[in-house]
Amino acid sequence: MIIEGAHVVTVSGQEYPDGHVVVDGNRIAGVGAGPAPRTGGETVVDGRGCLLTPGFVNTHHHLYQWVTRGLAVDSTLFEWLTTLYPVWAGIDEHAVHTGATGALARLALTGCTTSTDHHYVFPREGGDLLGAEIRAASQVGLRFHPTRGSMDLGRRDGGLPPDEVVEDRDAILAASADAVARWHDPSPEAMVRIALAPCSPFSVTGELMRESAELARELGVRLHTHLAETDDEEDFCRERFGCSPLDYVEGLGWTGGDVWFAHAVHLDDDAVKKIGATGTGVAHCPSSNARLGAGIARTRDLRDAGAVVGLGVDGAASNEASSLLEEVRHAVLFARAVGGPTALTVRDALHLATLGGAGVLGRAGEIGSIETGKLADLALWRLDGLAHADVADPVAALVLGSPPPLELLLVNGRPVVERDRVLTVDTDAVARDCAAVHRTLLEKAS
């Protein structure tokens, strides 16, 4: 396949206002200015009037929450969680597969080619929930980095989640090892990789955090958790552990290049420097943090300190839009709202969504930029309509303008979206299924 005539933004440093990209199988075989050389038999995509970017990388999500959106819309994080936990206690394989299919299809329509998922609610009779969402990702066609999350600190022991949705620590560790053995693919072209992800300091014991870190490093997989999302979490850690959230998890082995934190909003200068110095990753979730009133992460400071920063939409029940493109825009606007007009450029934001996210997941050598030899995960955005045609800078048109039509989305060289339509699943049928599961879960919780 040849895509030519587009404004090509490689994110690795080069831009070609009238460029081309050649895709051979699942790899990028060439990129440059002007038309591509022909050898005969190629499929040619006319990219005139379009912007070609790397596919976006979503570094934090809770896919099952797609079927529990629109609840506790005016609540703080802790209020929101206590409202939603009884609903989530009713999820099963069907609910998770349905919600994940809807959420991943929506992500694809917003330019996402790789997504993580932080799944940490495992009701005792729920079935194979991780397998259900992996199946959904395969059907939609996205590259997928699910995490085997966990909670073992229920209310009776001073945690936030209800006791019926927490698990035994030994069972969690066994299930975590099993998930890696069943699904983790360390190969360079992997479509599925697993990480381990105890939920948060207020829902997980220190023993589980420490043992999960040891297990992940033994198995060669990454580590993920929520951290420093709200003032409530800061207060919880100060009262219970006598230190900040970052100091607490650092003492349990949770910093380094194989770790990434979701949110990282409430950090002092020392914490920012520590995250940068250790090469720890951050999933910046501006829309969810704003929706829950959590605050604005110090994105510019974290990047300047050397932290690896990507973007995440976060749970669909705290970000009902679940648009990765919207996160790009909000990252710029929120950073500038607190740090001035130079706090984050439009190209900085595009880097967060692509190569930054790839770095958070340890895949910057494979995805996240348009370079020869990398995997063909690409997004072609149409910018010649009324909303964008007279915007001088096409990157600004994408980042600051209204969401443009997605002309083409390739994942591993395969078309997943064409002309704003998902090719791999029937989105109308998925929407009906999601609405039915939503009603069922609310009825079960009532």
Secondary structure, DSSP 8 states (H G I E B T S, - for coil): -EEEEEEEE-SSS-EEEEEEEEEETTEEEEEEESS----SS--EEE-TTEEEEE-EEE----GGGGGGTTSSTT--HHHHHHHHHHHHTT--HHHHHHHHHHHHHHHHHTTEEEEEEEE----TT---HHHHHHHHHHHHT-EEEEEEEE----GGGT-SS-GGG---HHHHHHHHHHHHHHH---STT-SB--EEEE--TTTS-HHHHHHHHHHHHHHT-EEEEEES--HHHHHHHHHHHSS-HHHHHHTTT--STTEEEEE--S--HHHHHHHHHTT-EEEE-HHHHHHTT-----HHHHHHTT-EEEE----TTS-TT--HHHHHHHHHHHHHHHH-TTSS-HHHHHHIIIIIHHHHTT-TTTSSS--TTSB--EEEEE--STTTTT-S-HHHHHHHSS---EEEEEETTEEEEETTEESSS-HHHHHHHHHHHHHHHHHHH-
